[in-house]
Amino acid sequence: MSKYQFAISSGPESVRQAGVVESDSFDEAVVLLGQKIPVQKGDSLEIGVTGFPPARYQCVGEMRSRPIWIPEGRLAA
């Protein structure tokens, strides 16, 4: 299992929750965070493993009670 460091923010410089999640895959780690931490449209997620730059995502809504994340800086369709 890999350890992914994460931070969820509601705005610039306002980390609401940060920590580590263990998972077999990156995708599974993102899904687990969506299940455990309340997220709303506009929130940002920064997640990665030690030694690599983190990936940055923005929540653009939800579907079936799960957040929809898109890479930060891209516009939703």
C-alpha positions in Angstrom: 0.0 0.0 0.0 1.1 3.5 -0.8 0.8 6.5 1.5 -0.7 9.6 -0.1 -0.3 13.0 1.5 -3.3 15.3 1.0 -4.7 18.7 1.8 -8.3 19.9 1.1 -8.9 23.6 0.9 -11.9 25.8 0.7 -10.0 28.8 -0.7 -6.5 30.1 -1.2 -4.3 29.5 1.8 -7.2 27.9 3.8 -6.4 24.2 4.3 -9.4 22.7 6.0 -8.1 19.2 6.4 -4.7 17.6 5.7 -3.2 14.2 6.4 -2.3 10.8 5.0 -4.4 8.2 3.3 -3.2 4.6 2.6 -4.4 2.9 -0.6 -3.4 0.5 -3.3 -3.8 3.1 -6.0 -4.0 6.8 -6.6 -7.6 6.5 -7.9 -8.7 4.6 -4.8 -7.1 7.1 -2.5 -9.1 10.0 -4.1 -12.3 8.0 -3.8 -11.6 7.2 -0.2 -11.1 10.9 0.6 -14.4 11.7 -1.0 -16.1 9.1 1.2 -14.5 10.2 4.4 -14.3 14.0 4.1 -17.2 16.3 3.3 -16.4 18.2 0.1 -18.3 20.9 -1.7 -18.1 22.6 -5.1 -15.1 24.9 -5.3 -12.9 22.9 -2.9 -9.4 22.1 -3.9 -7.5 18.8 -3.4 -3.7 18.5 -3.4 -2.5 14.9 -3.2 0.7 13.0 -3.9 3.4 10.8 -2.7 6.8 11.7 -1.1 9.4 12.6 -3.7 7.0 13.8 -6.4 5.1 17.0 -6.9 1.4 16.8 -5.8 -1.5 16.7 -8.2 -4.0 19.5 -7.8 -7.7 19.1 -8.4 -10.9 21.2 -8.0 -14.3 19.9 -7.1 -16.9 20.9 -9.7 -19.9 19.2 -8.2 -21.0 15.8 -7.2 -22.7 12.7 -8.6 -24.3 10.0 -6.5 -22.9 11.6 -3.4 -19.4 11.5 -4.7 -17.3 14.6 -5.5 -16.3 15.2 -9.2 -12.7 16.3 -9.4 -11.1 17.9 -12.4 -7.4 18.8 -12.7 -6.9 22.3 -11.4 -6.7 24.9 -14.1 -9.0 23.1 -16.6 -12.5 24.3 -17.3 -15.5 21.9 -16.9 -17.3 21.0 -20.1 
